[in-house]
Amino acid sequence: MDKLRKPFFIASLVCLALTVLVEVGAPVLLPTQAPDRQALEASIREEGAQDDVDINEVLEVQKENPPTPGLSIPYLALLDALLLLTLSLMGASLLIPERVHGRVQGLVTLIGSIVALLAGIAMLFAAFGLLMLMVSLFLSVPFGTIAYLAVWGFFNRGGASGTLGLLMLLKVVAAVCLVLAHQRFLQNKGLVLLVLTSLLANAIVSFLHGLVPIVLVSITDALGAIIVAILALIWAVVLLIGALVSIVKVLRLTRVAA
């Protein structure tokens, strides 16, 4: 870290912080507006459900239950927060003495990984429950399909695509700045894999959003949220194990010194 180029490292942290902020604010940034009658009729014909679904009933339900935003983009914040925490602890070594940093790093990582683990489990079950609900409603023609179309049938795919593009740009810039800050970051296999996992999760969500017709995007979005939550849980466990190993080493060194 003695040859660390601080401006590039700070730029990487800023990009990651912006990434998490955008992901957390995604439900506000991506309000889903109910489509007009023509768009609704076209979507129903595309699914071949015009004989089973009453357009007037769908419009009536939509007035009472506006379409909701997706899950997968906000779920990305859990994974990227772990990456931001890891890099922040690396940067803290520039400000905190090495002895203190060695003790603080393990403890902070332990707390962060436990919080991420608990949050990830809750988010995983929430996304899975929502996915099952949407699938069951969509297949329950006609009344269940009407309810599904009214609440989840019209995903803001354009807005989500723009947001995911921005997130991918921020992540790529953060990765490039990290390499420019110090080439030794490439030797940290755990950090490299975490960055690649974040980029992969972003790409998976983008792929799932564009894979199906617009009325089914909410279902694939929930599937993407489940995948992201699983990836975040895996990394939370990895960081938890690493933190425990680090704490044990510090305790052993303290006993030896005593």
C-alpha positions in Angstrom: 0.0 0.0 0.0 3.1 2.3 0.1 2.8 3.0 -3.6 -1.0 3.4 -3.6 -2.2 6.1 -5.9 -4.7 7.6 -3.6 -6.8 9.7 -6.1 -7.6 6.6 -8.1 -8.5 4.6 -5.0 -10.7 7.4 -3.7 -12.4 7.6 -7.2 -13.1 3.8 -7.0 -14.7 4.2 -3.6 -16.8 7.1 -4.8 -18.0 5.2 -7.8 -19.0 2.2 -5.6 -20.7 4.5 -3.1 -22.7 6.0 -5.9 -23.6 2.6 -7.2 -25.1 1.5 -3.9 -27.0 4.8 -3.6 -28.5 4.4 -7.0 -29.5 0.8 -6.2 -31.0 1.7 -2.9 -33.0 4.5 -4.6 -34.2 2.3 -7.5 -37.8 2.1 -6.3 -38.0 5.9 -6.3 -36.1 6.3 -9.6 -38.2 3.7 -11.4 -41.8 4.4 -10.7 -43.9 2.1 -13.0 -46.8 3.9 -14.6 -49.9 2.1 -15.7 -50.1 1.7 -19.5 -52.9 3.1 -21.6 -55.7 0.9 -22.9 -54.1 0.2 -26.3 -50.9 -1.0 -24.7 -52.8 -3.2 -22.3 -54.8 -4.8 -25.1 -51.7 -5.4 -27.1 -50.0 -7.1 -24.2 -53.0 -9.3 -23.5 -53.2 -10.3 -27.2 -49.5 -11.1 -27.2 -50.1 -13.6 -24.4 -53.2 -15.0 -26.1 -55.4 -14.2 -23.1 -57.9 -11.9 -24.8 -60.6 -14.5 -24.5 -60.1 -15.0 -20.8 -59.2 -11.6 -19.5 -61.6 -8.6 -19.4 -59.7 -5.4 -20.3 -62.2 -3.3 -18.3 -61.7 -5.3 -15.2 -57.9 -5.0 -15.5 -58.2 -1.2 -15.8 -60.5 -1.0 -12.8 -58.1 -3.0 -10.7 -55.1 -0.9 -11.8 -56.9 2.2 -10.5 -56.9 0.7 -7.0 -53.5 -1.0 -7.3 -50.9 0.9 -9.3 -48.1 -1.3 -10.8 -45.1 -1.8 -8.5 -41.4 -1.4 -9.3 -39.0 -4.4 -9.3 -36.8 -6.1 -6.8 -33.6 -7.1 -8.5 -31.9 -3.7 -8.8 -32.4 -2.8 -5.1 -31.2 -6.3 -4.2 -27.9 -5.6 -6.0 -27.2 -3.1 -3.2 -26.6 -6.0 -0.8 -23.8 -7.5 -2.9 -22.2 -4.1 -3.8 -22.4 -3.0 -0.1 -20.1 -6.0 0.7 -17.7 -4.9 -2.0 -17.8 -1.3 -0.7 -17.2 -2.5 2.8 -14.2 -4.5 1.8 -12.6 -1.7 -0.1 -13.3 0.8 2.6 -11.5 -1.4 5.1 -8.5 -1.5 2.8 -8.5 2.2 2.5 -8.8 2.6 6.3 -5.3 1.2 6.6 -4.1 4.5 5.2 -5.5 6.3 8.2 -5.4 3.8 11.0 -2.2 2.4 12.5 -1.5 -1.2 11.4 -2.0 -2.8 14.8 -5.3 -1.1 15.3 -6.4 -1.7 11.7 -5.7 -5.4 12.1 -8.1 -5.7 15.0 -10.8 -3.4 13.7 -10.9 -5.0 10.2 -11.8 -8.4 11.5 -14.5 -7.1 13.9 -16.1 -4.7 11.3 -16.1 -7.5 8.7 -17.7 -9.9 11.1 -20.5 -7.4 12.0 -21.0 -6.5 8.3 -21.1 -10.1 7.1 -23.6 -11.1 9.9 -25.9 -8.2 9.0 -25.6 -9.0 5.3 -26.3 -12.7 6.0 -29.4 -12.0 8.0 -30.7 -9.4 5.5 -29.9 -11.7 2.6 -31.9 -14.6 4.1 -34.9 -12.3 4.7 -34.7 -10.8 1.2 -34.3 -14.3 -0.4 -37.5 -15.6 1.3 -39.3 -12.3 0.4 -38.3 -12.6 -3.3 -39.2 -16.3 -3.5 -42.6 -15.7 -1.9 -43.3 -12.9 -4.3 -42.2 -15.0 -7.3 -44.6 -17.9 -6.2 -47.4 -15.4 -5.8 -46.9 -13.8 -9.2 -46.7 -17.2 -11.0 -49.7 -18.6 -9.3 -51.8 -15.5 -10.0 -50.7 -15.4 -13.7 -51.7 -19.0 -14.2 -55.0 -18.5 -12.4 -57.1 -17.4 -15.4 -59.1 -15.2 -15.5 -59.3 -13.4 -12.2 -55.8 -14.2 -11.0 -54.4 -13.1 -14.3 -56.3 -9.9 -14.1 -54.8 -9.2 -10.6 -51.3 -10.0 -11.8 -51.6 -7.8 -14.9 -52.9 -4.9 -12.8 -50.1 -5.0 -10.2 -47.1 -6.5 -11.9 -47.9 -6.8 -15.6 -46.2 -3.7 -16.9 -42.6 -3.4 -15.7 -40.6 -0.2 -16.4 -38.1 -2.1 -18.6 -36.8 1.1 -20.3 -36.0 2.8 -17.0 -34.5 -0.4 -15.5 -32.3 -0.8 -18.6 -31.0 2.7 -18.3 -30.4 2.3 -14.5 -28.5 -1.0 -15.1 -26.4 0.6 -17.8 -25.5 3.4 -15.4 -24.6 0.9 -12.6 -22.5 -1.2 -15.0 -20.6 1.9 -16.0 -20.0 2.9 -12.4 -18.7 -0.6 -11.6 -16.4 -0.7 -14.6 -15.0 2.7 -13.8 -14.5 1.6 -10.1 -12.7 -1.5 -11.2 -10.4 0.4 -13.6 -9.6 3.0 -11.0 -8.8 0.2 -8.5 -6.3 -1.3 -10.9 -4.8 2.1 -11.7 -4.5 2.8 -7.9 -2.3 -0.3 -7.4 -1.7 -3.3 -9.6 -1.4 -5.5 -6.6 -5.2 -5.4 -6.2 -5.2 -7.9 -9.1 -3.3 -10.3 -6.9 -6.1 -10.3 -4.3 -8.2 -13.2 -5.7 -11.0 -12.6 -3.3 -11.4 -9.0 -4.2 -11.2 -9.8 -7.9 -13.8 -12.5 -7.6 -16.1 -10.2 -5.6 -15.8 -7.5 -8.3 -16.5 -10.0 -11.1 -19.5 -11.3 -9.1 -20.9 -7.8 -8.9 -20.5 -7.3 -12.7 -22.0 -10.8 -13.3 -25.1 -10.1 -11.2 -25.6 -6.8 -13.0 -25.4 -8.7 -16.4 -27.8 -11.4 -15.2 -30.5 -8.9 -14.2 -30.2 -7.1 -17.5 -30.5 -10.4 -19.4 -33.5 -11.5 -17.5 -35.3 -8.2 -18.0 -34.9 -8.5 -21.8 -35.6 -12.3 -22.0 -39.4 -12.3 -21.9 -42.4 -10.2 -23.0 -43.1 -7.1 -21.0 -46.0 -8.7 -19.0 -43.6 -11.4 -17.7 -40.6 -9.1 -16.8 -41.8 -8.8 -13.2 -41.5 -12.6 -12.8 -38.0 -12.8 -14.3 -37.1 -9.7 -12.2 -38.0 -11.6 -9.0 -36.0 -14.5 -10.3 -33.0 -12.2 -10.8 -33.5 -10.9 -7.2 -33.3 -14.5 -5.9 -30.1 -15.1 -7.8 -28.6 -11.8 -6.5 -29.6 -12.7 -3.0 -28.0 -16.1 -3.2 -24.7 -14.6 -4.5 -24.7 -12.0 -1.7 -25.3 -14.8 0.9 -22.4 -16.8 -0.5 -20.1 -13.8 -0.2 -21.5 -12.9 3.3 -20.5 -16.5 4.4 -17.1 -16.2 2.8 -16.4 -12.8 4.5 -17.8 -14.2 7.8 -15.3 -17.1 7.7 -12.5 -14.7 6.8 -13.4 -12.4 9.7 -13.4 -15.2 12.2 -10.0 -16.5 11.0 -8.6 -12.9 11.3 -10.0 -12.4 14.8 -8.6 -15.8 15.9 -5.1 -14.8 14.5 -5.3 -11.4 16.3 -6.2 -13.1 19.6 -3.3 -15.6 19.3 -0.8 -12.8 18.5 -2.1 -10.9 21.6 -1.6 -13.9 23.8 1.9 -14.4 22.5 2.7 -10.8 23.0 1.3 -10.9 26.5 
